[in-house]
Amino acid sequence: MFAILILITGSTLILGVCLFAWWKGGPAERWGGTLNVFVAACALAALLLPPNSRQTAVLVADGLLAFGLLLLAVRYANLWIGAAMLLQATQFVLHTFYYIMEKRHDPFFGLVNNLVSLGILLCIFGGTLLSWRKRSAAAVVAA
């Protein structure tokens, strides 16, 4: 029951931040939000796979997010993207360690995984706020 609540809360947060990024963000924030929703959907779809291949699918999804954030960093060079990349690198290392060591997911894994995901969402949210503020200030100066 508690896991379902975390899943619903996390999915709602991801969708909310992505919609906010699309509503008020610039191109980098929109791409970052879209990328995050796409990877989250891939990770949710991995739950439908047989248990022995779920971890591999989630690792691939983490790699996609890391690569996508790298492309965004090269293209837009925003600080929030750099912070999100570092957080995603932490998450990728966490998943890789548990995969290579063939460890079962324990409470520490869940805590770090959820905190890193929340941190990435906060980076996208903060980047969106900064982009929105910058455009608002430019509009006031122009008027």
Steps between C-alpha positions, in 0.01 A plus 500: 500500500780741594685423175191587295471832683864582423449400135191720463663793681817472292311475172286801593809704587672405174195593293447821697857618458497409129175692444642799689816482288290494183282785624763742631842363404730559209610239247754337735242460777241365260741242364616410850145450621402298196810284533424437865138399427613271217757323718254472789249339262771257384582415862130440573472283190795298631278386786298304245806298399595169660674551836843387376515768229351798685829617644664502157215702353518757781877524454445569128240766588750664738759496224254667263431776750873551563572517127206732440614735776850495352360607164300777668810615689701521180221686323380743769775513770272587792603444861184305582585250225847449648352437845242261352779318313698452821193369678424264212858376506449416869182312418665314213789394724253386766306287253820365347642404840187310598487336156865391492503383861166322444361658815129522574359849531502597866368808683827688436460446126142627511593805705792604278307425180201710609711787632703517180182495291359780714824694459481473122140624510608791721773586248247510215257699715769749604622536142144569391456767768825670398410491131155640571644776718760592239237529227269701728781744586588538131134571418485772768818664370374485142166661593 
